Amino acid sequence: NAGVMQNPRHLVRRRGQEARLRCSPMKGHSHVYWYRQLPEEGLKFMVYLQKENIIDESGMPKERFSAEFPKEGPSILRIQQVVRGDSAAYFCASGAGSYEQYFGPGTRLTVT
Amino acid sequence: KNQVEQSPQSLIILEGKNCTLQCNYTVSPFSNLRWYKQDTGRGPVSLTIMTFSENTKSNGRYTATLDADTKQSSLHITASQLSDSASYICVVTSVHSGAGSYQLTFGKGTKLSVIP
């Protein structure tokens, strides 16, 4: 049973471009969580999704950021018109409905 | 506001020595507390999880304690190994039964370096 998969592991974008980060949850998990980690900072919650539904997006910036978890396929975190301040590690975690979360390896986004 | 404070921020110890990391929280309503280990460049991996009624839990050389009255937890590592070098993150969960949702509050972590 593969763990949580994230790709790409590293992503470089120029300012103004779009970044798409993918997360495939563990088999049997229907809950996905996205977190952002800035250098030397703790993880910050962004959004919690179940299949086709956003449950809690209280940690998402109001503009340029969006997330989805379609019926088929991975969850996508999309950042439009990236800026240097978006450079961070983005982690996805999945769960089966309880409060246990299993983390993926993260995507490191660098905006140049 | 829910907060989790960890100390020290960083710690250097010699291989084979023991150490204790601290976590203080102001999270309400409390559901559980977890310690994660995060290796550089990797995602966090769960070490222990404790609910309100548990005051100690072990996982190999890692032992976590919880004092729900003082809202403090500690992670004790015995006979440290070089591979213990990582960030250790304390995470507290609060559950809002009415809304059917829960929230995780993360500490910033303690960066442990084990040197030969």
Interface residues (C-beta under 8 A of the other chain):
Chain A: V4 Y35 E40 E41 G42 L43 K44 F45 Y48 I55 D56 F91 A93 Y99 E100 Q101 Y102 F103 G104 P105 G106 R108
Chain B: S31 N32 Y36 G41 R42 G43 P44 V45 S46 I49 I89 T93 V95 S101 Y102 Q103 L104 F106 G107 K108 G109
